[in-house]
Amino acid sequence: MKITIDRDRCVGAGQCVRAADEVFDQDDLDGCVVLLVSRPSERLSAEVRDAERFCPSGAIEIHDA
Amino acid sequence: MTEPTTAPAVPKARSCPFLPPDDIAGVRSAAPVSRATFTSGDEAWLVTGYEQVRAVLRDPSFSVQVPHALHTQDGVVTQKPGRGSLLWQDEPDHTTDRKLLAKEFTVRRMQALRPNIQRIVDDHLDAIEAQGGPVDLVKTFANPVPSMVISDLFGVPVERRAEFQEIAEAMMRVDQDAAATEAAGMRLGGLLYQLVQERRANPGDDLISALITTEDPDGAVDDMFLMNAAGTLLIAAHDTTACMIGLGAALLLDRPDQLALLREDPELIGNAVEELLRYLTIGQFGGERVATQDVEIGGVRIGKGEQVVAHVLAADFDPAFVDEPERFDITRRPAPHLAFGFGPHQCIGQQLARIELQIVFSTLFRRFPTLRLAKPVEELRFRNDMVFYGVHELPVTW
């Protein structure tokens, strides 16, 4: 699984950090999403799918390889 | 608008005070996007399906700047869009301004507030214990705790906190005319102007001071921005959290089996708060939008200029979203409920609200293991006429 993020869309709600804090973080300057791992291991895939579904602004996209 | 309407009235009557209006499930299963007549007398689109509500709230074809307020009697919109007001801004200004505020509400920053919130909760529970039962939990706990938390965050002087709370409540009433709401808004503006001037002269470690000193290349953060932002955040943080505390406590006390689960396993508090948020979804009238161009939602064409109500409460009880939605179950795996809304306007203070609610409910029931209602649920007065649903009072004893 590969993740891409769109910082322009992000509104800093923090949902991705709640869902998967090993994969996503928030920037201290604007609260926006920071991607820690772009190709997370299988172990994290359920959390990452949650993050995508919880994200209110559609800023997270998952590409299944 | 005065033209005759034929669409059925939006369901509002609840026979169980902890469940959505009786007829809303029927409306949703018949058509998740339908025509309805609202409190203002206007006919508009009523969206009740989970996926359809998400679609409306995320679609940039909809504006928050509605010409009529559908949920009030007179339909007058009192709020005016302006930089920093967020609730009344559309893209791209909304997201630009929200990013200036969002850094103050990150998961990390809110987690750091835990000790402070715990102290505020403990202080109030100490006072309640000293006073002895029965007490009104709304007046002694649900209202003052969120007010104290957000006032602390904002650096509101202690002597002015009661006034803030009173104005916040006055602004959220729907059983009054627009002039009364506007008058409350003017009073709030005056208080906030003073607060902003004080922080400019004498910056502290509060949120308003942080915004004043924020890096702002476009110069958007002027007095008006600060007043709009502070006003929106204060109002939003007071009433909502207070309603969730009062109503959540009432529901948990009414469901001893669920409360027992929480007592046996305090680690359930995170899930319990998510289920409380979903089950009670206190923004009971939903989010209002107007289409800025023709758009299709759930196979229904909504024309440019037509108004839409995204009924988040109905959506959170959609069986397409959760199994057995009417079963209150704090062991459910948290799902993306719409209690904080959805789309770019989703609640900016949600991580603060979650932490407050987690601390509030875990501490309340640990400190008072024999807490019980001092009045049967049937005799409680519920906030049927307010933007945010809740209980007017909650007499409890132990």
Contacts between the chains, C-beta under 8 A, distances in Angstrom:
chain1	res1	chain2	res2	distance
A	8	B	95	7.8
A	9	B	95	7.8
A	9	B	344	7.9
A	11	B	95	5.8
A	11	B	98	5.5
A	11	B	99	7.6
A	11	B	102	6.7
A	11	B	344	4.8
A	11	B	346	7.0
A	11	B	348	7.8
A	12	B	98	6.9
A	12	B	99	6.4
A	12	B	102	3.0
A	12	B	103	7.1
A	12	B	105	7.3
A	12	B	106	7.0
A	12	B	348	7.5
A	13	B	102	7.8
A	13	B	340	8.0
A	13	B	346	5.1
A	13	B	347	7.6
A	13	B	348	7.2
A	13	B	350	6.6
A	14	B	105	7.4
A	14	B	106	5.9
A	14	B	107	4.4
A	14	B	350	7.4
A	14	B	351	5.0
A	15	B	336	7.7
A	15	B	346	8.0
A	17	B	106	7.7
A	17	B	107	4.5
A	17	B	108	7.9
A	18	B	107	6.3
A	18	B	351	7.5
A	21	B	107	7.8
A	26	B	103	7.9
A	26	B	106	4.3
A	26	B	107	6.4
A	26	B	108	6.7
A	27	B	103	7.3
A	28	B	103	6.2
A	28	B	106	7.3
A	28	B	108	7.9
A	29	B	103	6.1
A	29	B	215	7.6
A	30	B	99	4.3
A	30	B	100	7.6
A	30	B	102	6.3
A	30	B	103	5.4
A	31	B	99	6.6
A	31	B	101	7.9
A	31	B	102	3.0
A	31	B	103	4.3
A	31	B	104	7.6
A	31	B	105	6.6
A	31	B	106	5.1
A	32	B	99	6.6
A	32	B	102	7.2
A	53	B	336	5.5
A	54	B	336	4.6
A	56	B	57	7.8
A	56	B	58	7.1
A	56	B	341	7.5
A	56	B	342	5.0
A	56	B	343	5.5
A	56	B	344	6.9
A	56	B	346	3.8
A	57	B	58	7.2
A	57	B	343	6.7
A	57	B	344	5.2
A	57	B	346	7.8
A	58	B	58	6.3
